[in-house]
Amino acid sequence: MSDSMDALKRYHWARDFVAMVISITPLHRSLYFQLWRKSCHEGSSIKKEHTYGLAVFLCHLCTNHSTMLPILLTGIIRPAENHSPDVLTMCSYVDSLCEHIPVSTSQWMEFFLRFSCSYVEHVLQAFNTNFTQLKANVAGYTAYLSPILLKKMLYLFHRLNVRGDSRFYKPTLSEDVLCMMRNLVSLQQFQQFQEKGQQLSFSEWCRWELSISAGDDFLPDSDRRIYHQYRVLDHYLPLGSPEGGCDGCARKACSVLFHALLDSGNRCSQQQKDLDVSRNDMINLIQELVPMLSQDSTDETSHRSGDTWRGSWLLEQFNSRLDEIQSNADENKSKRSHNSDLLQATEVASFMKLAIRLPPFLLFTDLLDSIPDKQSIKHVVHFINVYLRPYTSDNCCLPLMLLFTFSRLC
């Protein structure tokens, strides 16, 4: 306990400074705005000292979360799996902030690594190194270590091969960032945090990977492909679903990759060239997994709800997307008319752009050498008539690229 008190005395200036700032209630709204702007918009360009100061300030801000005003975030688009409320406490504000700090370029990765390492180091130094929970109360002050901060930091640790898990690639990082990461990895307390932290799911990994600009990445193209193959085929494919993996099911892995590609295409703001490079890597992974699709014919992910027909994996993905649109439309009936039709048209276009990059037989069956049955052909014809025919030209012809795709089946 004496060590805890000594640590608090050493950093009492930071604690007192933060307490003085938040004692002025009218400043809270501007404070939230400035913290968000500095972290999520200007982080990649601020100095190292400012990054450390920002981490320490946020760390002590969380110790005063009970006296802070609730935070209302408007206009923030969250990932589908993030169900945090619009009104946030100080700790959940830090979670949301860490979620929205991008890691799309090498500069942003470096900023987040420097910021997160500084935050964790300060928690360990200022709030005793003996606690192993994500929250720890020392002399009346509670340290908070964001699980999202830990998750994203560990994602970058693995991606940049800090521990040397892979001998096939080794990216070049700034010396100060590399030193901070190695120091953290060597600490027993940090290893305990890792064990208690949330596991990064396969869908989250795909989303973050597809957000990275291939033209401004620590990993060159060849190293990034090696990393993707290692992470998907050797880690997430055999990993159990409770840990965010695919239970050894290639069908499930392909589905996660496919939906991640569709989602990234709808929201991505990168340059088209960088987007194409990132997407090509993921599409190649799906193509590598395609021969294993038929091995998972009994997997529950291959069945549509309320439908006894077992169709091709590719059409199942399309139907699941439409089911989701329909479900959302039913929940928002007042906005149903034009929005659902527009979303469906967008979904059809996105689906076909991705589908024509995959083997054409996947529309009918999961196996290259298998002969499509009548039911499979019937569903493909239904798909063409209902969803593709509205987009035909005046001559009642399908677009040339689609005709080419179907001709490859002959």
Phi, psi and chi 1 to 4 in degrees:
 res  aa     phi    psi   chi1   chi2   chi3   chi4
   1 MET       -  -33.3 -173.3   66.8 -179.5      -
   2 SER   -64.1  -36.7   59.4      -      -      -
   3 ASP   -62.8  -37.6  -68.1  -20.2      -      -
   4 SER   -64.2  -43.0  -55.2      -      -      -
   5 MET   -65.9  -39.1  -64.3  -58.0  -63.0      -
   6 ASP   -62.8  -41.1  -69.4  -18.8      -      -
   7 ALA   -64.8  -40.6      -      -      -      -
   8 LEU   -66.0  -38.0  -78.6  175.9      -      -
   9 LYS   -65.4  -36.3  -70.9  178.3 -179.6  177.9
  10 ARG   -65.4  -32.8 -167.4 -176.5  -38.8  143.7
  11 TYR  -110.6   22.6  -65.0  105.1      -      -
  12 HIS   -63.6  -27.9   71.5   89.2      -      -
  13 TRP   -64.0  -40.0   60.8  -89.6      -      -
  14 ALA   -68.0  -42.9      -      -      -      -
  15 ARG   -60.7  -45.6 -178.5 -165.7   66.0 -160.6
  16 ASP   -68.4  -36.3  -67.1  -14.7      -      -
  17 PHE   -64.8  -45.8  174.2   72.9      -      -
  18 VAL   -64.2  -41.0  173.0      -      -      -
  19 ALA   -61.7  -38.7      -      -      -      -
  20 MET   -64.5  -43.0  177.8 -165.0   68.9      -
  21 VAL   -64.2  -46.1  171.9      -      -      -
  22 ILE   -78.1  -10.7   66.0  171.9      -      -
  23 SER   -68.6  -18.0   65.7      -      -      -
  24 ILE   -94.7   91.5  -51.0  172.3      -      -
  25 THR   -56.4  -40.8  -54.3      -      -      -
  26 PRO   -60.2  -15.5  -25.8   35.6      -      -
  27 LEU   -83.1  -12.6  -70.4  179.7      -      -
  28 HIS   -58.5  -47.5  -74.4 -166.4      -      -
  29 ARG   -62.5  -43.7 -178.8  173.6  -63.3 -178.9
  30 SER   -65.8  -34.8  -63.9      -      -      -
  31 LEU   -63.7  -46.4  176.4   64.1      -      -
  32 TYR   -59.0  -43.5  -58.9  149.4      -      -
  33 PHE   -63.1  -45.3  171.4   77.2      -      -
  34 GLN   -66.6  -39.4  -68.3  -62.9  -28.2      -
  35 LEU   -63.2  -41.5  -72.0  172.1      -      -
  36 TRP   -66.1  -43.5 -167.0  -85.1      -      -
  37 ARG   -64.5  -45.9 -178.8  173.6   63.2   85.8
  38 LYS   -63.8  -38.8  -79.8  -70.4 -176.9 -175.4
  39 SER   -82.3  -47.4  -58.0      -      -      -
  40 CYS   -95.1  -15.3  -60.6      -      -      -
  41 HIS  -119.9  -34.4  -64.1  -79.7      -      -
  42 GLU  -112.6    0.9  -59.3  176.5    0.8      -
  43 GLY   -56.3  -38.9      -      -      -      -
  44 SER   -69.0  -13.3   62.8      -      -      -
  45 SER  -114.8   -1.7   59.7      -      -      -
  46 ILE   -84.1  160.7   65.5  176.0      -      -
  47 LYS   -73.9  161.5  -63.9  179.8  179.0  179.1
  48 LYS   -58.1  -43.5  -59.4  175.4 -175.5  178.5
  49 GLU   -62.9  -37.6  -62.8   78.9    7.8      -
  50 HIS   -67.1  -36.3  -67.5  172.0      -      -
  51 THR   -64.1  -43.5  -56.7      -      -      -
  52 TYR   -64.8  -43.2  177.9   71.5      -      -
  53 GLY   -62.3  -38.9      -      -      -      -
  54 LEU   -63.6  -42.3 -175.5   64.1      -      -
  55 ALA   -64.1  -45.2      -      -      -      -
  56 VAL   -65.1  -41.9  171.9      -      -      -
  57 PHE   -61.1  -46.7 -171.6   89.7      -      -
  58 LEU   -65.4  -35.9  -82.2  167.6      -      -
  59 CYS   -60.3  -48.1 -179.5      -      -      -
  60 HIS   -75.9  -24.9  -75.0  -82.2      -      -
  61 LEU   -62.8  -37.1 -157.3   61.6      -      -
  62 CYS   -68.7  -26.1  -73.0      -      -      -
  63 THR   -69.3  -17.1   66.7      -      -      -
  64 ASN  -108.3   22.5  -63.7  -87.2      -      -
  65 HIS   -60.6  -27.9   68.7   92.8      -      -
  66 SER   -70.3  -20.9   59.4      -      -      -
  67 THR  -100.7   -2.5   61.9      -      -      -
  68 MET   -85.3  149.3  -59.5  -67.9  -70.5      -
  69 LEU   -70.7  147.0  -69.2  176.9      -      -
  70 PRO   -59.2  150.2  -20.8   31.9      -      -
  71 ILE  -111.1  129.8  -56.2  154.8      -      -
  72 LEU  -107.2  114.0  178.4   63.4      -      -
  73 LEU  -100.8  123.3  -67.8 -178.7      -      -
  74 THR  -118.5  147.7   57.6      -      -      -
  75 GLY    75.9   14.7      -      -      -      -
  76 ILE   -97.5  122.0  -62.2  -62.8      -      -
  77 ILE   -91.1  120.2  -60.2  175.2      -      -
  78 ARG  -102.4  154.2  -65.1 -175.4  177.9   84.1
  79 PRO   -60.9  157.9  -20.3   30.5      -      -
  80 ALA   -60.2  -34.1      -      -      -      -
  81 GLU   -84.1   -3.5   61.1  -92.4   21.2      -
  82 ASN   -98.4  108.5 -171.4  -12.3      -      -
  83 HIS  -107.8   28.4  -58.1  -67.8      -      -
  84 SER   -65.8  145.3   58.5      -      -      -
  85 PRO   -71.4  165.4   27.1  -34.4      -      -
  86 ASP   -71.8  -33.9  -72.2  -26.4      -      -
  87 VAL   -92.2  119.4  178.6      -      -      -
  88 LEU  -115.1  147.2  -53.3  173.0      -      -
  89 THR   -78.6  175.5   63.8      -      -      -
  90 MET   -63.0  -39.8 -169.1   60.2 -126.9      -
  91 CYS   -68.7  -42.1  -69.3      -      -      -
  92 SER   -71.7  -24.1   57.2      -      -      -
  93 TYR   -64.3  -41.8  170.1   78.5      -      -
  94 VAL   -65.0  -39.3  171.4      -      -      -
  95 ASP   -58.9  -48.3  -72.9  -20.2      -      -
  96 SER   -64.7  -38.9 -172.6      -      -      -
  97 LEU   -62.6  -45.1 -177.6  142.4      -      -
  98 CYS   -65.4  -33.9  -69.3      -      -      -
  99 GLU   -64.2  -36.8  174.2   68.1   40.0      -
 100 HIS   -96.0   -4.6  -74.8   87.8      -      -
 101 ILE   -69.1  118.5  -65.8  176.5      -      -
 102 PRO   -72.7  156.7   25.5  -32.1      -      -
 103 VAL  -127.3   37.9  -72.1      -      -      -
 104 SER   -81.1  -17.8   54.1      -      -      -
 105 THR  -134.0  169.3   66.2      -      -      -
 106 SER   -63.1  -35.3   56.6      -      -      -
 107 GLN   -65.3  -41.2  -68.6   87.2   -5.9      -
 108 TRP   -71.1  -36.6  -85.1  110.5      -      -
 109 MET   -61.3  -45.0  -70.4 -177.0 -146.7      -
 110 GLU   -63.2  -41.3 -164.0  168.7  -87.0      -
 111 PHE   -62.2  -47.7  163.9   75.1      -      -
 112 PHE   -65.8  -38.2 -172.4   82.7      -      -
 113 LEU   -63.8  -44.1  -75.4  168.8      -      -
 114 ARG   -64.7  -41.7 -168.8  176.1  -76.3  117.7
 115 PHE   -66.0  -49.8  165.9   78.6      -      -
 116 SER   -68.1  -40.8   56.6      -      -      -
 117 CYS   -63.4  -40.6  -70.5      -      -      -
 118 SER   -63.5  -40.9  -61.1      -      -      -
 119 TYR   -63.5  -50.0 -169.7  106.1      -      -
 120 VAL   -65.7  -41.9  174.6      -      -      -
 121 GLU   -59.2  -41.7  -82.4 -173.6   -7.2      -
 122 HIS   -68.4  -39.1 -168.9   73.9      -      -
 123 VAL   -59.7  -44.4  167.5      -      -      -
 124 LEU   -67.5  -37.0  -67.1  174.3      -      -
 125 GLN   -78.9  -43.0  -68.6  173.5    2.3      -
 126 ALA   -87.5  -17.5      -      -      -      -
 127 PHE  -126.4   36.1  -65.7   90.3      -      -
 128 ASN    72.0  137.8 -169.2    0.1      -      -
 129 THR   -92.6    7.8   58.4      -      -      -
 130 ASN   -94.0  -16.0  -66.3  -35.5      -      -
 131 PHE   -82.0  149.9   68.5   85.7      -      -
 132 THR  -122.4    7.3   58.5      -      -      -
 133 GLN   -92.9  164.3  -58.3  -65.5  -32.6      -
 134 LEU   -76.1  -10.6  -64.1 -177.8      -      -
 135 LYS  -128.5  141.7  -69.9 -174.1  178.1 -178.9
 136 ALA  -145.2  131.3      -      -      -      -
 137 ASN  -101.5  119.8 -170.7  -71.3      -      -
 138 VAL  -127.7  116.0  179.9      -      -      -
 139 ALA    52.5   40.2      -      -      -      -
 140 GLY    86.0   -3.3      -      -      -      -
 141 TYR  -111.7  129.3  -68.1   91.7      -      -
 142 THR  -104.3  118.9  -59.3      -      -      -
 143 ALA   -82.5  143.2      -      -      -      -
 144 TYR  -125.7  125.5  177.3   71.1      -      -
 145 LEU  -113.3  108.7 -172.2   53.6      -      -
 146 SER   -61.8  125.4  166.1      -      -      -
 147 PRO   -64.3  -29.4   19.8  -30.0      -      -
 148 ILE   -71.6  -37.5  -62.5  176.9      -      -
 149 LEU   -60.4  -45.3  178.1  143.6      -      -
 150 LEU   -63.2  -42.8  -92.7 -179.7      -      -
 151 LYS   -62.9  -45.4 -172.5 -171.9  -67.3 -173.0
 152 LYS   -70.6  -35.9 -173.2  175.4  -77.0 -170.1
 153 MET   -64.8  -44.0 -179.9  171.5   64.6      -
 154 LEU   -68.1  -32.5  -68.6  174.7      -      -
 155 TYR   -58.9  -45.0  156.4   72.5      -      -
 156 LEU   -71.4  -33.9  -69.9  175.5      -      -
 157 PHE   -58.6  -46.2  -84.5   25.5      -      -
 158 HIS   -67.1  -44.1  -75.2  -65.7      -      -
 159 ARG   -62.7  -38.4 -170.0  176.7 -162.9  -82.3
 160 LEU   -95.8    9.9  -57.9  177.6      -      -
 161 ASN    56.9   45.4 -159.9   21.5      -      -
 162 VAL   -63.3  -39.9  173.8      -      -      -
 163 ARG   -83.1   -6.4  -62.0 -178.3  179.3   85.8
 164 GLY    74.7   31.2      -      -      -      -
 165 ASP   -61.8  -33.7  -63.4  -32.0      -      -
 166 SER  -112.4  136.0  173.6      -      -      -
 167 ARG   -95.6    3.3   55.8 -171.5  176.1   85.7
 168 PHE   -90.3  -18.0  -62.8  108.7      -      -
 169 TYR  -151.7  152.4   69.0   94.8      -      -
 170 LYS  -150.9   98.2 -169.1   68.5  176.2  177.4
 171 PRO   -69.2  156.5   23.8  -32.4      -      -
 172 THR   -95.7  121.9  -57.3      -      -      -
 173 LEU  -118.9  163.5  -55.6  171.8      -      -
 174 SER   -61.6  142.4  -62.3      -      -      -
 175 GLU   -61.9  -39.4 -168.3   60.5   35.3      -
 176 ASP   -68.7  -38.5   69.2  -55.2      -      -
 177 VAL   -67.6  -44.3  174.0      -      -      -
 178 LEU   -61.3  -40.1 -168.3   58.8      -      -
 179 CYS   -65.2  -43.3 -176.8      -      -      -
 180 MET   -62.0  -43.4  -66.6  174.7   78.2      -
 181 MET   -65.1  -44.6  -68.8 -168.6  -67.9      -
 182 ARG   -65.4  -36.7  -73.9  174.9  174.5  169.1
 183 ASN   -63.4  -42.4  -73.7  -18.4      -      -
 184 LEU   -65.3  -45.7  -85.5 -178.3      -      -
 185 VAL   -60.1  -31.1  168.8      -      -      -
 186 SER   -78.8  -12.7   65.2      -      -      -
 187 LEU   -82.4  133.6  -65.1  176.4      -      -
 188 GLN   -65.0  -36.3 -178.8 -179.2   -1.2      -
 189 GLN   -63.5  -37.2  -66.0   79.1   11.2      -
 190 PHE   -68.7  -37.2 -179.1   71.4      -      -
 191 GLN   -63.5  -33.5  -64.8  169.4    6.9      -
 192 GLN   -68.4  -37.6  -67.7  171.4  -23.1      -
 193 PHE   -59.8  -42.1  -79.6  141.4      -      -
 194 GLN   -60.1  -40.9  -70.9 -178.2 -108.4      -
 195 GLU   -66.8  -32.2  -65.1  172.0    0.7      -
 196 LYS   -90.6  -14.7  -68.0  179.3  175.4  -68.0
 197 GLY   -74.3  164.0      -      -      -      -
 198 GLN   -72.2  143.7  -60.2  175.5    1.3      -
 199 GLN   -80.5  141.0  -64.3  -69.0  -36.3      -
 200 LEU   -76.7  120.0 -178.8   69.1      -      -
 201 SER   -75.9  163.5   69.4      -      -      -
 202 PHE   -63.0  -40.0 -174.4   31.9      -      -
 203 SER   -66.0  -38.3   60.0      -      -      -
 204 GLU   -65.6  -41.9  -70.1  173.7  -46.9      -
 205 TRP   -59.8  -45.2  178.7   87.4      -      -
 206 CYS   -60.9  -43.6  -69.4      -      -      -
 207 ARG   -62.0  -44.3  176.9  164.9   54.7   85.0
 208 TRP   -69.5  -38.9  -76.7  -16.5      -      -
 209 GLU   -63.7  -40.7  -83.4  -59.1  -49.7      -
 210 LEU   -74.8  -10.3  -74.2  167.3      -      -
 211 SER   -87.8   -9.8   73.1      -      -      -
 212 ILE   -84.4  134.3  -66.9  174.2      -      -
 213 SER   -76.8  117.0  170.6      -      -      -
 214 ALA   -63.6  -25.2      -      -      -      -
 215 GLY   -82.8   -7.7      -      -      -      -
 216 ASP  -141.0   64.0 -170.3    4.1      -      -
 217 ASP  -126.1  147.6 -172.4    4.7      -      -
 218 PHE   -64.2  -27.7  -80.3  116.2      -      -
 219 LEU   -96.1  124.0  -59.3  179.9      -      -
 220 PRO   -67.3  169.7   22.5  -31.0      -      -
 221 ASP   -54.4  -45.2  -69.4  -11.0      -      -
 222 SER   -65.7  -43.1   56.5      -      -      -
 223 ASP   -67.0  -37.5  -72.6   -5.9      -      -
 224 ARG   -64.5  -38.3 -174.0  170.7   53.1 -106.0
 225 ARG   -64.2  -41.7  -67.9 -171.6 -168.5   99.7
 226 ILE   -61.2  -44.7  -67.7  172.1      -      -
 227 TYR   -62.7  -43.8  166.3   68.9      -      -
 228 HIS   -62.0  -44.8  -75.4  170.6      -      -
 229 GLN   -64.1  -43.6  -71.5  179.9  -34.6      -
 230 TYR   -63.3  -44.6  154.0   70.6      -      -
 231 ARG   -72.2  -37.3 -154.8   65.3 -176.6  155.7
 232 VAL   -81.4  -55.3  173.7      -      -      -
 233 LEU   -75.7  -35.5  -56.9  178.4      -      -
 234 ASP   -97.3  -20.7  -64.8  -17.7      -      -
 235 HIS  -111.3  -66.3  178.6   71.1      -      -
 236 TYR   -73.8  -33.2  -79.7  113.3      -      -
 237 LEU   -61.6  -50.6  179.8   58.6      -      -
 238 PRO   -80.8  -14.0   27.5  -32.5      -      -
 239 LEU   -66.6  142.9 -170.5   67.5      -      -
 240 GLY   -69.3  153.5      -      -      -      -
 241 SER   -64.0  -32.7   53.7      -      -      -
 242 PRO   -60.0  -27.2  -25.1   35.5      -      -
 243 GLU   -94.1    7.3  -68.6   78.4   35.7      -
 244 GLY    93.3   12.0      -      -      -      -
 245 GLY   -98.3 -160.1      -      -      -      -
 246 CYS  -115.7    6.4  -58.2      -      -      -
 247 ASP    58.2   28.9  -64.7  -44.2      -      -
 248 GLY    73.6   13.3      -      -      -      -
 249 CYS  -100.0  110.5  175.3      -      -      -
 250 ALA   -65.4  -32.5      -      -      -      -
 251 ARG   -61.9  -43.4 -158.5  175.5 -172.2   92.0
 252 LYS   -67.6  -40.8 -173.8 -179.2  -64.7 -176.0
 253 ALA   -62.5  -44.1      -      -      -      -
 254 CYS   -62.6  -38.8  -74.4      -      -      -
 255 SER   -64.4  -43.9  -61.4      -      -      -
 256 VAL   -63.0  -45.0  172.9      -      -      -
 257 LEU   -61.7  -43.6  -74.5  166.6      -      -
 258 PHE   -63.5  -47.5 -167.4   87.0      -      -
 259 HIS   -68.0  -34.6  -70.4  -67.4      -      -
 260 ALA   -64.3  -39.1      -      -      -      -
 261 LEU   -65.2  -42.9  -75.7  163.1      -      -
 262 LEU   -63.6  -43.5  -72.1  177.0      -      -
 263 ASP   -66.4  -39.8  -68.2  -23.3      -      -
 264 SER   -67.5  -34.9   70.5      -      -      -
 265 GLY   -65.5  -28.7      -      -      -      -
 266 ASN   -80.2  -26.2  -67.4  -26.0      -      -
 267 ARG  -116.2   -8.6   68.9  169.4 -179.3  -91.0
 268 CYS   -71.9  137.5 -169.6      -      -      -
 269 SER  -117.5   12.7   59.7      -      -      -
 270 GLN   -74.1  170.8  -59.5  172.1   26.4      -
 271 GLN   -64.8  146.1  -66.7 -177.6   -0.3      -
 272 GLN   -59.2  -36.3 -171.8   61.8   40.2      -
 273 LYS   -63.6  -46.5 -177.4  179.0  178.5 -179.6
 274 ASP   -64.2  -39.4  -71.7  -18.2      -      -
 275 LEU   -62.2  -43.8  174.5   61.9      -      -
 276 ASP   -62.8  -39.5  -72.4  -17.1      -      -
 277 VAL   -63.9  -46.0  172.2      -      -      -
 278 SER   -64.7  -42.9  -60.1      -      -      -
 279 ARG   -67.0  -38.3  -70.6  170.9   64.1   84.5
 280 ASN   -59.6  -40.0  -73.9  -16.1      -      -
 281 ASP   -60.6  -43.8  -70.7  -14.1      -      -
 282 MET   -70.6  -38.3  -64.8  -60.8  179.1      -
 283 ILE   -63.9  -39.1  -68.5  171.1      -      -
 284 ASN   -62.5  -35.0  -71.3  -22.3      -      -
 285 LEU   -67.0  -40.4  -76.2  170.4      -      -
 286 ILE   -60.8  -43.3  -65.8 -179.9      -      -
 287 GLN   -62.8  -33.5  -68.3  172.6  -18.9      -
 288 GLU   -69.4  -29.8  -71.6 -172.4   40.7      -
 289 LEU   -88.1  -16.0  -69.3  166.4      -      -
 290 VAL   -53.8  -44.0  160.6      -      -      -
 291 PRO   -60.2  -18.2  -25.0   35.0      -      -
 292 MET   -95.6   -0.8  -66.4 -174.7  -82.8      -
 293 LEU   -59.6  -44.3  -77.0  175.3      -      -
 294 SER   -68.5  -19.1   60.5      -      -      -
 295 GLN   -70.2  -17.6  -60.4  173.7   10.9      -
 296 ASP  -108.6   35.9  -54.9  -53.6      -      -
 297 SER   -65.6  -19.1   58.1      -      -      -
 298 THR   -97.3    1.4   59.0      -      -      -
 299 ASP   -68.2  140.2 -178.1   71.5      -      -
 300 GLU   -67.6  -19.2   61.3 -179.6    7.4      -
 301 THR   -72.7  -10.8   61.2      -      -      -
 302 SER   -89.9    1.4   61.6      -      -      -
 303 HIS  -109.2  136.8  -65.2  -87.2      -      -
 304 ARG   -85.7  143.3  -72.0 -173.3   60.8 -155.1
 305 SER   -65.4  133.5   58.8      -      -      -
 306 GLY    73.6   14.6      -      -      -      -
 307 ASP  -135.3  127.3 -161.5  -20.3      -      -
 308 THR   -87.7  -11.9   57.7      -      -      -
 309 TRP   -78.0  133.6  171.7   74.2      -      -
 310 ARG   -99.6  102.7 -107.7 -162.0   68.4   76.9
 311 GLY   -96.9 -168.2      -      -      -      -
 312 SER   -71.3  153.7   69.7      -      -      -
 313 TRP   -58.8  -39.7  164.8   80.6      -      -
 314 LEU   -65.4  -45.2 -169.8   55.9      -      -
 315 LEU   -68.7  -29.3  -82.6 -172.8      -      -
 316 GLU   -61.3  -38.1  -74.3  172.1    7.7      -
 317 GLN   -65.4  -42.1  -52.9  -43.7  -55.9      -
 318 PHE   -63.3  -45.4  176.7   73.8      -      -
 319 ASN   -63.5  -36.6  -70.0  -34.1      -      -
 320 SER   -66.7  -35.4   68.6      -      -      -
 321 ARG   -66.1  -42.0  -56.9  -74.9  -70.5 -164.5
 322 LEU   -65.8  -38.4  -71.1 -168.5      -      -
 323 ASP   -60.4  -39.2  -70.8  -15.6      -      -
 324 GLU   -66.2  -41.5 -175.5  177.6  -12.2      -
 325 ILE   -62.5  -43.2  -67.8  174.3      -      -
 326 GLN   -64.5  -40.8 -175.5   62.6   43.1      -
 327 SER   -62.8  -43.8  175.8      -      -      -
 328 ASN   -66.1  -35.9  -67.4  -25.5      -      -
 329 ALA   -66.3  -37.7      -      -      -      -
 330 ASP   -65.7  -32.9  -69.1  -19.5      -      -
 331 GLU   -75.0  -24.9  -66.2  176.2    3.5      -
 332 ASN  -123.2   64.4  -57.4  -79.2      -      -
 333 LYS   -61.9  -28.1  -68.5 -176.6  179.0  179.3
 334 SER   -67.5  -25.4   60.5      -      -      -
 335 LYS  -108.2   15.9  -57.2  178.0 -178.8  178.8
 336 ARG   -71.2  -40.2 -179.0  175.3  177.2  178.0
 337 SER   -53.6  -70.7   56.2      -      -      -
 338 HIS   -83.5  -34.4  -63.8  -63.4      -      -
 339 ASN   -62.5  -46.2  -76.1   -4.7      -      -
 340 SER   -66.8  -37.0   59.1      -      -      -
 341 ASP   -65.2  -41.0  -68.8  -18.4      -      -
 342 LEU   -67.0  -42.3 -178.5   59.5      -      -
 343 LEU   -63.6  -39.5  -75.3  173.1      -      -
 344 GLN   -65.5  -42.0 -180.0  172.8  -61.6      -
 345 ALA   -62.8  -41.8      -      -      -      -
 346 THR   -63.0  -40.8  -57.0      -      -      -
 347 GLU   -65.7  -40.7 -159.0   64.4   52.8      -
 348 VAL   -61.8  -45.8  170.4      -      -      -
 349 ALA   -64.0  -43.9      -      -      -      -
 350 SER   -65.2  -40.6  -60.6      -      -      -
 351 PHE   -62.7  -45.2  172.5   81.2      -      -
 352 MET   -69.4  -35.3  -72.9  -50.5  -56.0      -
 353 LYS   -60.5  -36.3  -75.4 -179.2 -178.9  178.2
 354 LEU   -82.5  -38.4 -175.9   53.2      -      -
 355 ALA   -63.1  -36.0      -      -      -      -
 356 ILE   -72.0   -7.8   60.2  178.3      -      -
 357 ARG   -89.0   -7.4  -59.4  -73.1  -54.0  -81.5
 358 LEU  -107.5  164.3  -61.5  174.3      -      -
 359 PRO   -55.1  130.6  -26.4   34.6      -      -
 360 PRO   -64.2  -24.8   20.6  -31.4      -      -
 361 PHE   -65.4  -16.4   67.7   82.9      -      -
 362 LEU   -65.7  -20.0  -71.7  176.8      -      -
 363 LEU   -65.8  -29.8  -85.3  173.3      -      -
 364 PHE  -102.8  -40.0  -67.1   88.3      -      -
 365 THR  -154.2  166.8  179.3      -      -      -
 366 ASP   -91.3  -12.8  -63.3  -18.5      -      -
 367 LEU  -113.2  137.0  -87.3  176.7      -      -
 368 LEU   -63.0  -40.0  173.9   60.7      -      -
 369 ASP   -91.8   -3.2  -62.1  -31.4      -      -
 370 SER   -83.4  150.9   65.6      -      -      -
 371 ILE   -94.0  124.9  -59.9  174.5      -      -
 372 PRO   -61.2  137.4  -19.9   31.0      -      -
 373 ASP   -83.6  173.4   56.0   26.5      -      -
 374 LYS   -61.5  -37.1  -68.7 -177.7  179.1  179.6
 375 GLN   -64.6  -40.4 -166.2   77.6  -29.0      -
 376 SER   -64.3  -45.0  -61.7      -      -      -
 377 ILE   -63.0  -41.4  -63.9  173.0      -      -
 378 LYS   -59.0  -42.3  177.7 -178.5  174.8 -178.7
 379 HIS   -71.7  -33.3  -81.0   80.5      -      -
 380 VAL   -68.0  -41.7  172.6      -      -      -
 381 VAL   -61.9  -41.6  170.6      -      -      -
 382 HIS   -61.8  -42.1  173.2   77.7      -      -
 383 PHE   -60.5  -43.7  167.9   73.8      -      -
 384 ILE   -66.3  -46.7  -65.7  172.4      -      -
 385 ASN   -68.0  -39.8  -73.4  -26.7      -      -
 386 VAL   -85.2  -40.4  174.0      -      -      -
 387 TYR  -107.4  -26.1  -60.5  109.5      -      -
 388 LEU   -99.9  -32.3  -61.0 -172.4      -      -
 389 ARG   -57.9  -37.8 -171.7  176.7  -68.8  -83.8
 390 PRO   -59.2  -17.1  -25.0   35.5      -      -
 391 TYR  -106.0   16.1  -52.7  104.5      -      -
 392 THR   -77.6  163.2   56.5      -      -      -
 393 SER   -79.9 -179.2   64.4      -      -      -
 394 ASP   -63.9  -22.9  -66.3  -23.8      -      -
 395 ASN   -87.0    9.9  -63.7  -35.3      -      -
 396 CYS    62.2   31.9  -63.4      -      -      -
 397 CYS  -109.7  143.5  -63.6      -      -      -
 398 LEU   -69.6  155.6  -68.9  171.9      -      -
 399 PRO   -53.7  148.6  -25.9   33.7      -      -
 400 LEU   -55.4  -40.8 -180.0   60.7      -      -
 401 MET   -63.6  -36.7 -175.2   58.4   73.1      -
 402 LEU   -70.4  -40.2  -62.6 -176.1      -      -
 403 LEU   -61.1  -39.1  -69.3  174.8      -      -
 404 PHE   -63.8  -41.2  175.8   70.3      -      -
 405 THR   -62.2  -45.8  -60.8      -      -      -
 406 PHE   -68.2  -32.8  -67.6  132.7      -      -
 407 SER   -66.4  -26.2   69.7      -      -      -
 408 ARG   -69.1  -15.0  -70.5  160.9   61.9 -166.0
 409 LEU   -77.2  -21.6  -69.0  166.3      -      -
 410 CYS   -77.0      -  -58.6      -      -      -
